[in-house]
Amino acid sequence: MTAKAQAGDTFDTVKLAVAVLVLAGGVVAFYWYGEQPLALRVAGLLAVAGVSVAIASQTALGRRAWQFLGETRTEVRKVVWPTRQETLQTTLAVLLMVILVGIFLWLLDMFLLWAVRLLTGQGG
């Protein structure tokens, strides 16, 4: 590894550490100022989280994570979601199969119970 790459890695580590410390400080402040209105504390925590994400996104890891999120959003847009009717039909088919398998297993259990009682002499 070159000295420039090592310096960049070290600086990225420092940035990530600062981002974590800023976020941890925000969480501590959220509880430290418990007497303040909740809306104000939540707004402050969200602002601190935004600053922390902004700092972390300046690292190589942050840029890769941001790129991954962008690609994920693109893939979600490509998904063809089922219509309401298709969803309803699929749900009904699943419910019907669950009921049928439940009845089958109940009958199998009753048969096996009968067979065990017959073999052990406990049947009436």
C-alpha positions in Angstrom: 0.0 0.0 0.0 1.2 3.4 -0.8 1.7 6.1 1.8 -1.1 8.2 0.2 -3.6 5.2 0.4 -2.6 4.6 4.1 -3.1 8.3 4.9 -6.5 8.2 3.2 -7.5 5.1 5.1 -6.4 6.7 8.4 -8.3 9.9 7.6 -11.4 7.8 6.7 -11.1 6.0 10.0 -10.8 9.4 11.9 -13.9 10.7 10.0 -15.9 7.6 10.9 -14.8 7.9 14.5 -15.8 11.5 14.6 -19.2 10.6 13.1 -19.8 8.0 15.7 -18.7 10.3 18.5 -21.0 13.1 17.2 -23.9 10.6 17.1 -23.2 9.3 20.6 -23.0 12.9 21.9 -26.4 13.6 20.3 -27.9 10.5 22.1 -26.3 11.6 25.4 -27.6 15.1 25.0 -31.1 13.7 24.2 -31.3 12.1 27.6 -29.2 14.8 29.4 -31.8 17.5 28.5 -34.7 15.3 29.5 -36.6 18.3 31.0 -36.8 20.0 27.6 -39.8 19.4 25.3 -39.7 16.1 23.4 -40.2 17.7 20.0 -37.1 19.9 20.6 -35.0 17.0 21.7 -36.1 14.8 18.7 -35.3 17.7 16.3 -31.9 18.1 17.8 -31.2 14.3 17.7 -32.3 14.2 14.0 -30.0 17.2 13.2 -27.1 15.5 15.0 -27.8 12.3 13.1 -27.9 14.2 9.8 -24.5 15.8 10.6 -23.1 12.4 11.6 -24.3 10.8 8.3 -22.9 13.8 6.3 -19.5 13.2 8.0 -19.6 9.5 7.4 -20.6 9.9 3.8 -17.3 11.7 3.1 -15.4 8.4 3.6 -14.8 5.7 1.0 -17.1 3.4 3.0 -19.8 6.1 3.1 -19.6 6.7 -0.6 -20.0 2.9 -1.3 -22.9 2.7 1.1 -24.6 5.7 -0.6 -24.0 4.2 -4.0 -25.5 0.9 -2.8 -28.6 2.7 -1.6 -28.9 4.5 -4.9 -28.7 1.2 -6.8 -31.2 -0.4 -4.5 -33.6 2.4 -5.1 -33.2 1.9 -8.9 -33.9 -1.9 -8.5 -37.0 -1.3 -6.4 -38.3 1.0 -9.2 -37.9 -1.9 -11.7 -40.1 -4.3 -9.6 -43.5 -5.1 -11.1 -45.8 -5.0 -8.0 -48.9 -7.2 -8.1 -52.3 -5.7 -8.5 -54.8 -5.6 -5.7 -56.8 -8.5 -7.3 -53.6 -10.6 -7.7 -52.7 -10.0 -4.1 -56.2 -10.9 -2.9 -56.2 -14.1 -5.0 -52.8 -15.2 -3.8 -53.8 -14.5 -0.2 -57.0 -16.5 -0.5 -55.0 -19.4 -2.2 -52.6 -19.4 0.7 -55.3 -19.4 3.3 -57.2 -22.2 1.6 -54.0 -24.3 1.5 -53.3 -23.6 5.2 -56.8 -24.8 6.0 -56.5 -27.9 3.9 -53.1 -28.9 5.3 -54.4 -28.2 8.8 -57.4 -30.5 8.2 -55.1 -33.2 6.7 -52.7 -33.0 9.7 -55.6 -33.2 12.1 -57.0 -36.3 10.4 -53.5 -37.9 10.3 -53.1 -37.1 14.0 -56.5 -38.7 14.8 -55.6 -41.8 12.7 -52.2 -42.2 14.4 -53.8 -41.8 17.8 -56.3 -44.5 17.0 -53.6 -46.8 15.7 -51.4 -46.3 18.8 -54.4 -46.9 21.1 -55.2 -50.1 19.1 -51.6 -51.4 19.2 -51.2 -50.6 22.9 -54.5 -52.0 24.0 -55.8 -48.7 25.4 -58.5 -48.3 22.8 -62.2 -48.8 23.7 
